[in-house]
Amino acid sequence: MPIRFRDFLRFGVFGVAVALIVAFGISPFTGGIVQQWSRSDVEARSRLVFNAIQPFLDRDVEDQSWDRLSDLFGRVAQDKKILAVGFCSHSGALVAPTPEMPPSFGCDKIARSENESFADIAVGGRRILVAAFPVNGSKGRSYLVILTDLSFASARSSQVVAYLLASLAGVVLVLTVGSIIFAVFMLRSWMSSLRRAVDEVRLGTAGKHPPATGSALDREIHKLLRRTEDFSVAHQIDWTPKAVQELLQGVLPGAEVLVLSNREPYIHNRTDHGIVVQRPASGLVSALEPIMRACGGTWVAHGSGSADRETVDANDRIRVPEGAPSYALRRVWISEAEQDGYYYGFANEGLWPLCHIVFVRPAFRGGDWHMYREINQRFADAVVAEARTEDPVVLVQDYHFALVPKMIRQRLPKATIISFWHIPWPNAETFSICPWRREIIEGMLGSTILGFHTQFHCNNFIECVDRFVESRIDREVQAVSLGGHETRIRAYPISIEWPPSALASVPARETCRAEVFREFDLAEGTKLIVGVERLDYTKGIPDRMRAIDALLTRDPSWEGRLAFVQVAAPTRSKLDTYSRLQAEAESLADAINARHLDRQAPIRLVVRHYESSDVFKLFRAADVCVVSSLHDGMNLVAKEFVSSRDDNAGVLVLSSFTGASREMSEALIVNPYDTEELAAAIKRAMSMPLDEQAERMKLMRQQVKENNVYRWAGTMLVDSARSRTRERILALTPSGESAMPARGVRGHTGRSRESEAG
C-alpha cells in the first residue's frame, strides 16, 4: 500500500512535536550536567592549588611566618575563579585570609575529617564552593580552605542549554522525517515475516512445513521462534536421561558437544583376570553421559587407568561404552611428575584449600603453576584438535582447568564454552592470596557461561573480577565483558540422578539394618548415626567425632545406646595434610572409645572405599546422617542419603556451610565449628518423632527429585542454546552487538582497585 501524503504529514507533525518535547524535557538535565561539570572543574582546580601550596606548608605550619603565607595566599587568589584563600588552625581560628574572604565565613563551616571535603554555602546571594584540605602538624590537624564563586557555572549552563535546544530541534526534525520513510517500509517487511512465522508456530505446522520460499530473514526468524518455543517447554520437563537427550536435540540441533574433565567416564585397568572396564561412581559422569550418548560427541579426560594406553587407537581415542559405542573418549596423558605439579600441587595444595577456607594454608609454588598452565594448554589443544566445527559446545569441568576456557576461546572464538566450578569460590580478600589470581580469573572469563553451585559463590566471583581485572560488569544480568567477549555468571546447583541407579540392588530398610548391625556388632535398639565422606580436611570428620564425645560426656545415659559409623575413603594420600588427617582421625576415635567404652564402642571409623550399593545400604539402615562439612560447594552425600529413604524416615544433620543447606532447609542445620550445637542437633535427631521425620523427609525428597542432576545439565544446555540464539539474532542486526546496549555497567581498572585496597 503506497504512503499517502496525509500519513506522511501526520507522522511529520508528530515527529516535530516529539522533537520539541524532548528538547525542552532534557534541558533541565543538561543544565544540571553542565553545572556538575563546572563544579568538578572547580574541585580539580582546588586540588591543583593545594598540591602547589603543600610544599610550603611544613610540619609545624602554625609556627611559621604568616606574612609569607599571606603573600602566597594572595597570589593564589589572583585567579579570577578563586574568591578567597585562608587557613583554619587546629583550634578553629581563621588565619591569613585573603581580602575577598566573606566576613560571615568561619572555620565552623568546614567538615573536619582526615580527607579532603567540598561543601556549598550561600553568601550574599552567591553560591560559594568551600574546599578544605587537611594539613597534619605537630599540634594537630589544620585545614587549607579555598573558596570559589560558582556563579559562572549558572551563566555557562544557560548558554549551553540555549545552543542545545536550537541544535537538537533541527537535528531531531531531520532525523524524524528520514526515519519515518525508512521505518514504514522496513516495518511492513518485518511484520509480514513475523506474522507468517508466528502463525505457523501457533498452528503447530512450523516443523512440518518449513518455509521453502521467502527471504533469508523469513527463514531465520522462523527457526529462532521455534527455538524459543523449545526454551519455554524446557521448564516443564520431567527430568530424565531421555528428557535431556530430547532437549539437546530440540535446543541444540546438530551441535557438536565436547566435554572436558580430569576424571574419565570409563577406566581400563589390568587385573589378574585381564583388562576390566570400571565406571567411576560420579554424579558428573551420570549427568553428562546422556548428553554424550545423544549427540555422539567427544569426552576429553586424563587417561589414568593401568590399561588405558593399551585400549586406545593411534589418535588416543576409544569409542564408548563397550558393546554399544555412541561417543568418543579422547585420553590425554600426564606423567607422574606432571601429576605432582598440576594435580597434587597447584590444584589440590593451592586452589583446593584456598577456595574451601578451612584454615589449611594454601601452597603456591612457581613450579606447580608452570605445570598447571602447561597441562591446561595440553587439554585445551586436545579439545581444539577434536572439534570438527568452528562453533562446538564445550563443557569444561572443575578447578583443574581454570585456564582452559580462554585457551580454547583464542583458537575457537565462536565456540559456546560452559565452565562449571564444582567447589566454592571465596571472597576477594581470600582469593587475593593467590599470586596468579588475575590469570585464573581471565582464563575462566573465556567461558560463555560460568557456573557455580550457589548465588553466593557467583557474587564472590564477580567481586573478585571487580577488584582484580579491568573489565565491564553488568550486574543486572550478571555478565562480565572482557576483550570484546561476554561471560554470563550463573548458579546451577548440582544434584544426583533420580532415582540413583545403585538403589536398585539395595534391599529394604529392615534387611539393610540387620546386615549393618551384624557387620559392626551393634546391640539391638542402638541408634545408628552414619557419615560417609572422602577423608578430606574440608569434611569436618574430627569435628563430628568430637560432637559425639561431647554428647556422651554431657548426657552419659546415651552411652551404649548409640553408634557412629564413619566411612572415610582415603584420598590424595601423597599429600602430608591428608596423611596427617587420617592419623588424627584414627587417634581421636581410639581416645573417644577409650573414654566411653561401656557395652560397645561409640565410634566406628572405617578408612576404606565403599561401593555405591554398600553406601546406600548404610544410609537405609541409619537413624541419623551427619554431614558436617566445614565448607563445601554442594555436598551430594546429603542428597544421596535423602534419595535412599523411600521409607520417609531418618534425620539429616547438615552443615550450614554446604550448598545443600540452601536447598534442604528441612534438615537440622548446624554450625560444624560449634561442638555443643552439633552435639545437641545429633541428640535431637535421635529423639525426633517419626511423624516429624516423615514430614521433613518428604519435602527434601521432593526437592531432590525435581532438581536432579539431569535438570542441572539440561538447564546449562538451555542457557547455552539461548546464548547461541542471542548471538545469531545480534548477527542479523546491522550494528551487531551495539544493538543491545549493556545495562548497569560499571568498568574499572583492577590494578587501581588493588592499590586502593593496599
Residue, then its C-alpha position, 0 to 999 in steps of 0.5 A: m500500500p503506497i504512503r499517502f501524503r496525509d500519513f506522511l504529514r501526520f507522522g511529520v507533525f508528530g515527529v516535530a512535536v516529539a522533537l520539541i518535547v524532548a528538547f525542552g524535557i532534557s534541558p533541565f538535565t543538561g543544565g544540571i550536567v553542565q553545572q556538575w561539570s563546572r563544579s568538578d572543574v572547580e574541585a580539580r582546580s582546588r586540588l591543583v592549588f593545594n598540591a602547589i601550596q603543600p610544599f610550603l606548608d611544613r610540619d609545624v605550619e602554625d609556627q611559621s611566618w604568616d606574612r609569607l603565607s599571606d603573600l602566597f595566599g594572595r597570589v593564589a587568589q589572583d585567579k579570577k575563579i578563586l574568591a578567597v584563600g585562608f587557613c583554619s588552625h587546629s583550634g578553629a581560628l581563621v588565619a591569613p585570609t585573603p581580602e575577598m574572604p566573606p566576613s560571615f565565613g568561619c572555620d565552623k563551616i568546614a567538615r573536619s575529617e582526615n580527607e579532603s571535603f567540598a561543601d556549598i554555602a550561600v553568601g550574599g546571594r552567591r553560591i560559594l564552593v568551600a574546599a578544605f584540605p587537611v594539613n597534619g602538624s605537630k599540634g594537630r590537624s589544620y585545614l587549607v580552605i579555598l573558596t570559589d564563586l560558582s556563579f559562572a557555572s549558572a551563566r555557562s549552563s544557560q548558554v549551553v542549554a540555549y545552543l542545545l535546544a536550537s541544535l537538537a530541534g533541527v537535528v531531531l526534525v531531520l532525523t524524524v522525517g528520514s526515519i519515518i520513510f525508512a521505518v514504514f517500509m522496513l516495518r511492513s517487511w518485518m511484520s509480514s515475516l513475523r506474522r507468517a512465522v508466528d502463525e505457523v508456530r501457533l498452528g503447530t505446522a512450523g516443523k512440518h512445513p518449513p518455509a521453502t520460499g521467502s527471504a533469508l530473514d523469513r527463514e531465520i526468524h522462523k527457526l529462532l521462534r521455534r527455538t524459543e518455543d523449545f526454551s519455554v517447554a524446557h521448564q516443564i520437563d520431567w527430568t530424565p536421561k531421555a528428557v535431556q537427550e530430547l532437549l539437546q536435540g530440540v535446543l541444540p540441533g546438530a551441535e557438536v558437544l565436547v566435554l572436558s574433565n580430569r576424571e574419565p567416564y570409563i577406566h581400563n585397568r589390568t587385573d589378574h583376570g585381564i583388562v576390566v572396564q570400571r565406571p567411576a561412581s560420579g554424579l558428573v559422569s551420570a549427568l553428562e553421559p546422556i548428553m554424550r550418548a545423544c549427540g555422539g560427541t567427544w569426552v576429553a579426560h586424563g587417561s589414568g587407568s593401568a590399561d588405558r594406553e593399551t585400549v586406545d587407537a593411534n589418535d588416543r581415542i576409544r569409542v564408548p561404552e563397550g558393546a554399544p559405542s555412541y561417543a568418543l573418549r579422547r585420553v590425554w596423558i600426564s606423567e607422574a611428575e606432571q601429576d605432582g605439579y598440576y594435580y597434587g600441587f597447584a590444584n589440590e595444595g593451592l586452589w583446593p584449600l584456598c577456595h574451601i577456607v578451612f584454615v589449611r594454608p594454601a601452597f603456591r609454588g612457581g613450579d606447580w603453576h608452570m605445570y598447571r598452565e602447561i597441562n591446561q594448554r595440553f587439554a585445551d589443544a586436545v579439545v581444539a584438535e577434536a572439534r570438527t566445527e568452528d562453533p562446538v559446545v564445550l563443557v569444561q569441568d572443575y578447578h583443574f582447568a581454570l585456564v582452559p576456557k580462554m585457551i580454547r576461546q583464542r583458537l575457537p572464538k565462536a565456540t559456546i564454552i560452559s565452565f562449571w566450578h564444582i567447589p566454592w569460590p571465596n571472597a576477594e580478600t581470600f582469593s587475593i592470596c593467590p599470586w596468579r589470581r588475575e590469570i585464573i580469573e581471565g582464563m575462566l572469563g573465556s567461558t560463555i557461561l560460568g557456573f557455580h553451585t550457589q548465588f553466593h559463590c557467583n557474587n564472590f566471583i564477580e567481586c573478585v573480577d571487580r577488584f582484580v581485572e579491568s573489565r565491564i560488569d553488568r550486574e543486572v544480568q550478571a555478565v562480565s565483558l572482557g576483550g570484546h567477549e561476554t561471560r554470563i555468571r550463573a548458579y546451577p546447583i548440582s544434584i544426583e540422578w533420580p532415582p540413583s541407579a545403585l538403589a536398585s540392588v539395595p534391599a529394604r530398610e529392615t534387611c539393610r539394618a540387620e546386615v549393618f548391625r551384624e557387620f559392626d556388632l551393634a546391640e539391638g535398639t542402638k541408634l545408628i548415626v552414619g557419615v560417609e565422606r572422602l577423608d578430606y580436611t574440608k569434611g569436618i570428620p574430627d569435628r563430628m567425632r568430637a560432637i559425639d564425645a561431647l554428647l556422651t560426656r554431657d548426657p552419659s545415659w546415651e552411652g551404649r545406646l548409640a553408634f557412629v559409623q564413619v566411612a572415610a575413603p582415603t584420598r590424595s594420600k601423597l599429600d602430608t595434610y591428608s596423611r596427617l588427617q587420617a592419623e588424627a582421625e584414627s587417634l581421636a576415635d581410639a581416645i573417644n572409645a577409650r573414654h566411653l567404652d561401656r557395652q560397645a564402642p561409640i565410634r566406628l571409623v572405617v578408612r576404606h572405599y565403599e561401593s555405591s550399593d554398600v553406601f546406600k545400604l548404610f544410609r537405609a539402615a541409619d537413624v541419623c546422617v551427619v554431614s558436617s562439612l566445614h565448607d563445601g560447594m554442594n555436598l551430594v552425600a546429603k542428597e544421596f542419603v535423602s534419595s535412599r529413604d523411600d521409607n520417609a524416615g531418618v534425620l539429616v544433620l547438615s552443615s550450614f556451610t554446604g550448598a545443600s543447606r540452601e536447598m534442604s532447609e528441612a534438615l537440622i542445620v548446624n554450625p560444624y565449628d560449634t561442638e555443643e550445637l552439633a552435639a545437641a542437633i545429633k541428640r535431637a535427631m535421635s529423639m525426633p518423632l517419626d511423624e516429624q521425620a516423615e514430614r521433613m523427609k518428604l519435602m527434601r525428597q521432593q526437592v531432590k527429585e525435581n532438581n536432579v542432576y539431569r535438570w542441572a545439565g539440561t538447564m546449562l544446555v538451555d542457557s547455552a542454546r539461548s546464548r547461541t540464539r542471542e548471538r545469531i539474532l545480534a548477527l542479523t542486526p546491522s550494528g551487531e552487538s551495539a544493538m543491545p546496549a549493556r545495562g548497569v555497567r560499571g568498568h574499572t581498572g583492577r590494578s587501581r582497585e588493588s592499590e586502593a585496597g593496599 
